[in-house]
């Protein structure tokens, strides 16, 4: 067996022997484990918990859901009236759609928590998740008394998820930029 030096992706290294082509490279058990596995579990636990929260809200029958929306409308009515929304139906519509947007904004941001997706495959999984969950949510509502699923709501949900994801990306970029500037000093 010959010992050759190779270049690593980060640059040449005189410390890295190469095994012969017939031998598999040896790695220790700790190198096989993904870094920050507890963070990954915690992140996806939060995401799963939030999805379950969203779906639990979709299982509320229509009359109870309308009552909950009216409570929120009563809290924010002065703000909505200042914006020119005086009709109770219009106020309730806006509150319900903002609720959709906000739930999925949070979901989009949660999927970007560290460890954030880096590979193309991970990003595709993230995108599929953020499109599938709203579609399943609206489908679920088809089976709840006095509720209906709507494509408009799926679009609002996906827009909320995309905005949450973009907001999280922006925050991550700004904080990493600040950290790199502080370490350069």
N, C-alpha and C positions, 0 to 999 in steps of 0.2 A: 504494500500500500504506500502510495506516495503522498507527501504532504505539500500542498500548493496553497498559495495565498490568493484570496479573491477580494473583490471589491464589494462592500455591502451597499445597499441602496443609499445610505447616507454618506458614503465615501469609502476610500480604501482603508483597510485595517490589516496590520501586520499580525494581529493576534488570532485570526480566524482560519484555522486549518480546514481543508476541504477533504472529506472522505472520498473514497473511490466511487465511481458512478454506480457501482453495484450495491453499495451500502446506503441505507436510509440515514439521514442526518439524525443524530441523537438529540433529544430534548428532555429536559427534566419535567416531572409531573407539574411543577408550578408554572412552567412556560406554556403548558397546554391549556391551563385554565384561563378563561377570559379575564382581562383586567377589570376591576371594579364590579365583579359579578353581583355583589350585594346591592350596589347602586342600580344596576340593570333590573334586578328583581324588584327593588323599591319603586323605581320609575314605572315599570309595567304594572305593578300592583296599584299604583295611583291611577294610571290610565284605565285599568279594568274597573276599579272602584268608581271612577267618574262616569264611565260608560254605563255601569249598573245604575248609578244615580239618574242619569238621563233617561234610561229606559224605565226606571221606576216612575218618573214623572209622566211618561207616555202611557202608563197603565192606569192612571187616574181617570175615572169615568168623566164624560163630558160636563155634567152638571157641577161636579166638585172642581174640575179644572177651571171652569168659568168663574166659580166663586173665588178661587185663589187669584185669578187674574184681576177680578174686581177689587180685591184687597190691595193689590199692587197699584192698580189705577188710582184708587183713593189716596194712596201715599204720594204719588207723583203727579196727580191732577193739576196742581198749580203750575208745575213746569210745562206740562203738555198744553195747558191753556195759554201760557205765555208764548208758546210756539204756534198758536192759532188752532190747536186741535180742541174743539169744544164739544164735539159729538162723543157720547159715551162709546158708541160702536167704534169710532175711529181711534179713540184712546185705547180701548181694549185690544184692537187690532195691532196697534203699534207696540203695546206692552208685550203681547204674545210673540210677535216677531222678534223683538229685541231679546226676549227670553231665549228663543231659538238661537239667535246669533251669539248671545253671551255663553250659553252652555257649550257650544261648539268652539268658541274662541278659547275657552279654558282647555278643552280637549286638545286643540291644535297646539297650544303652548305646552301642555303636559307631555306631548309626544316629542317635544324638542328638548326636554330636560336632559342634563348630562346623565349618562353618556349619550350624546346626540348621535343620530344616524350619520355615518360618514361615507359608507359605500353606496354605490348605485343601487344595489339590491336592497339595502336598508331603507333608502329613500323611497323606492317603489313600494315596499311594504307599508311604510308610513302613509304614502299617498292612497294606497288601496284601503287601508284602515280608515282614513279620514273621509273617504267617499262611501265606503260600505256601511259604516255605523249609522250615518243619517238615513240611508236608504232602508236599512233594517228597522230603524226607529219609526219611520213613517209607515212601513209595512205593518209593524206591530200595532200601530194605532187603528188600523183597519178592523182589528178584532176586539176593540174596546168600545163599549156602548157609548153612543153619542160623540164619538171621535172619528176623525177622518184623516187619512194620509194624503198629503199633497206634494206634488213635484216642486211647487214654489217653496215649500218648507225645506225640502231636500237642498234646493239651491241656496237658500238662506243659511242652512246649516253648514254646507260646504264653504260658503263665503266666510262664515264665522271661523271655521277651522283654519282656513287659509290665512286669515288676518291674525289669528292667534299664533300660528306657526311663524309668520313673518315678523310679528312683534317680538317673539322669543329669539328669533335669529338676530334681529336688530340689537336687542339687549345683549346677547352673547357677543356680538361683534364689538359693540361699544365697550363692554367690560374687558374683553381681551385686549382691545387697543389701549385702554387705560393701564392695564397690568403691564403690557409690553413697554409702554412709555415710562412707567415707574421703575421697572427693572433696568431700563437703559440709563437711568440717572446715576 
